[in-house]
Amino acid sequence: MRVLSGIQPSGKLHIGNFFGAMRQHLKLQDDNEGFYFIADYHALTSSPTPQKLRENTIDVALDYLALGLNTKKTVFWRQSDVPQVTEFAWILSCITPMGLLQRCVSFKDKVTQGLLPNHGLFAYPVLQAADILIFNSDLVPVGADQKQHIEITRDIAIKFNGTYGELLTLPKDHILESVAIVPGIDGRKMSKSYDNTIGIFESEKQLKKKVMSVVTDSTPVEEPKDPDKCNVFALLKLVASKDELAEWDAKYRNGGTGYGAAKKRLLELLIEYFAPYRAKREELEKNPDYVHKVLEDGAARANAIASETLKKVKKAVGLL
């Protein structure tokens, strides 16, 4: 099956990104045909500076390659290198009902978070539909809270097929396995917009600073603690073995162990877990030509498929 996913280059990737979605995306490439792209056009909706957008795009490429993206099995490209997608998005815009876009929760959520309500942000679902439909995607892995995006894409495809003929593949959502919400250092959900993240590839010094600043309550060392209400314990769940986690659970409930000890162990485990990925990323940083070649090759493969789909679409709507 063809699996498609995109990630915005909107900042440094953090462990919430990895344990929440990236790890599962990378696993899906083993038994499927992966199509993964860096959504730099989508990132424009938050008005990044040109320099920051360029830096973030390369950072995302380095991160994905370091974390295990298989370039022999998976097509990996930069969205802006496949211009057929934006041309297709305009065609889809002309058959997309306004009411469909007005019902999108993500637009309202992002405006509430402080993003300016520009047209790109409002029309985001149409470009997203173009990303998915132009590559005849079968599955789109998303979290349960993003299911509406795929439903909108299907609605747009059904409207197009009903108007111009059965040309577009209707994608199915692949709901990612439920994982606990990864807390940020302030206790809220880890998110770049909250500035509370722990980066995947931060320096050990910065990593230590962030881990040691994870918010905890004021329960004294000698008193029992509730692991289910502790941000540090929630982060330990991501990287500790089942046996070690059980030990920490007992230490919490018995009392006599402070949060500082748990934070030190969390730091050790994070360093250990990401050490091989860090080494791979450092190796890739020394070979930028390779990274650019991967994106160029991926764009060439993506362009071939996108061109074929767009040609059929333009003929169907009367443009050819």
N, C-alpha and C positions, 0 to 999 in steps of 0.2 A: 504494500500500500504506500501511496505517496503522502508523506507527512510534511506539513509546512508550518514554520514558526518564525516570527520576527522579534527582534529585541531593539528597543530604542537606545541610541547612544546618548543617554541623558545624564551620564555621570559614571563614577567608578562603580563597578559591580560589587555587591556585598554578599555576605554569607546568606542573607535572606533570599537573594536572587538564586543562589546556587542550590540551597536545600529546598527552596520552594518550587522551583521550576527547571532550572538549567540541568540539574543532575538527571531529571526524568527525560528531558529533551534528548540528552546525549545517549541515554539508554535506548530510546526509541529508534535510533539510527541503526542499531544492531540487526533488527529484523525487518526494517522498512527502508524505503527510498526517501532519504532526508533532503528537504529543501529549506535551508535556514538562511535568513538574511538579516543584515544590519539596517534597521528602519530609519535612515537618516532624514528622509522626507517627513516622516511622522514627527521626528524630533524638532522640526522647525516650528511646530505649533507652540512650543514653549519659549521661542525666540532666543536661542543660545547665540553667543558671539561666534563669528566664523571660525576663529582660532580654537575655541572650546569644542565646537562641533567636530572639527577635523581631529583634534586630539582624542576626543571620546570615541570616535569611530574606530580609530586604530587600536585604542585600548580594548574595545569590545572584541575586535578581531583577535588580538593577542590573547585575551582571556579565554575565548572559546577554543582556540587552537591549543592553548596550554592545558585546558581542562579535559581535552580528549575528543574534540571534533575530528572525525575521520574524513579527510578530504578525498579519499578514494571512493567512499561510499556516499558521501553527502555533498550536495551542491551548496556552496557557501559564497554569498556575494553581498555587495553594497547596493541597497535599493535604488539609489540614484544612478547606478550604472545600467539599469534596465528601464529606459524611458518609456517603453511601451506600456508600462503599468499606469503612468499618469495619463497617457492618452486614453487608455481603456477606462480609467476612472471617470473621465469626462463623459464618455458614452454612457456609463452606468448612472452618472449623476442625472442624465436627462430622462431616465425612466424610474428614478428613485422618488417615491412620494415624500413630501416634506414632513408629513405626519410621522413617518417611520423614524426620521432623524430626530424629530422633536421629542420622541418617547425615549431617547437614549439616556440612560442614567449616567454614563461615564462623562458626558459633556457637563451635566449639572454638577457632578462631583468635583471635576477639575476646576470649574469656575469657583465653586465654594472654597477650594483649596488655595485660590488666589491667582490662577492663570487667567490672562485676559481672554474674553470670549471672542476670539477671531473666527473668521470663516473656516480656516483650516481645522480648527478644533471642532467646530460644529460638523463639518463634512468628513471628519476623520473616518467614520464607519464605511464611507464609500470607497476611499482609497484602500482601506483595509480589505474590503470585499474584492477590489481589483487585484490586490496582492495574492489573495487566496484563489480566486477563480481563473486568473490568467494561466496558472500552472496546473490546472485540473487537479487540485489537491483533494485527496480522499479524507484525510484526518487533519484536524487542527488541535494540538494540545493546548488546553486552557485551564485555568482555575475555575472553580464553580462560579465565582463572582463575575467571570468574563463570558459566561455562556451566551449572554444576550448578543455579543458581537457576532457569534457564529449564526445565531438565529436570524439576525439582520442580513448577513451575507446570503443565507439561504433564501430569504424573502426577496432580495434583489435578484438573485439568480432565477428564481421561479417566475418573477415578473418579466425578466428578459426572455427566458425560454418560452413563456406564454405569448410574448409579443412577436418574437423573431424566429422561433423554432428551437428545438432541443439541442443547444450548442454547449451549454455550460454544465460542468459536473457539480452536483450538489454535495458540498462537503459535510462531514459529520464532525461534531465536537468530540474530542477525547479528553474527558475530565481527568486532570492529573490526580494521582492518589492523594487522599486527604493527609495533610501534614499539619502539625501544630503551628500556629502563627509564630514566626520567629520574632522574639522581642528585640527592640533596639536597646541601646544603653540607657534610655530614659524610661523603659518599660512599655512604651507604645509599640505598635507594629513597626518593625524595622523598615524604614523608607527613606530614600534620598530627600524627599520633600520635608521630612521631619529633622533632617541632619542628625540622625541618631544611629548611623550605620557602623558596622564593623567590616571593613573592606577585606576582600579575599586575598589581595596581594599587598596589603599595607606593610610597611617596615615593622620589624619586631618591636622597635621602640614605640611606634605609634599604636601598634596592636596592644601592647602591654598597657599603655595609657588608657585606651578605650575599655579594655576588659576590666581593669581595676576600677573604672568609674561606673560600671553597670549598677543601676539603682537597686538597692535592697532596703528592707525595713530595719528598724532599730533593735531587733531582738538581741539580747545579750548572748555572748558566746556560750555560756553554760546552759541556756534555756533551749528546749526543743523548738524546732522550726518546721514549718509546713512546706515541703518541697514543691507541692502543686501550686503554690502562690509565689514562688521565687523565680526571678528572671534569670539568675545564674544557673539554677537547676534546669530551666527550660532550654538554655543554650548547651548545657552538658549533654542533654538528650540527643543532640545532633551528632556529637563526636565521641561520646564514651561508649564502651562496650556494654552489653546487657548486664554482665556481672558487676562491672564497676559502678554502673548506675544504681544497681541494687544496694551496693555498699554505701554510696552517697545518700541514698534514700534513708537507710538505717541511721547514718551519722546525723542527718538532719533531725530525724524524729527522736533520737536519743539525747540530743543536746551535747554540749561539750566541743562542738566544732563551729568555728566562725565562718562567716561568708568570705573572709579574706583567703582562707585555705581553699575554698571551692573555686574562687576566682583564679588563684595561682594554677590549680590543676586544669581549669578551662583553658588558660593561656597555653600551657604545655600541650594540651591535646589539639588545639587549633593549629599551633605551629607544626606539630607532627603530622596532622591530617593533610595539610596543604603543602607540606615540604616538597613532594615530588612535582606537584603542579607549579610551584614557585620556581624550581630548578628549570623546568621546561620553558616557563615564560621568560626567564633570564636568557636562556639560549635563543629563543625566538627574537628577543629584543636586539640581539647582536646581528640578526639577519633580516632586516626590514624588507629587502628585495624579495625574500621568500614569501613574506606575508602579503605583499602587494601582488605577487604572482598568483597566490591562492585566490585572492579576491577577483583578479582579472580572469582567471580560468573559470571560476564559478559564474562570473557575469556572462562569459561567452556561452556557457551551457544554458544558463537561465534565459539569455536573449533568444536562443534558438527556439525554445519552447514558447516563450512569450510572443515572438513574432508570428509563429504558426497560429496561435489562438487569436491574436489580434486581426490577422488577415481574414480569418473566417468570420469574426465579429463584424468587421468593417463591411465585408461583402453582404452580410445578413441585413445590416441597417441601411445599406444603400450608398456607402461611401466609396465602394470600389465597383 
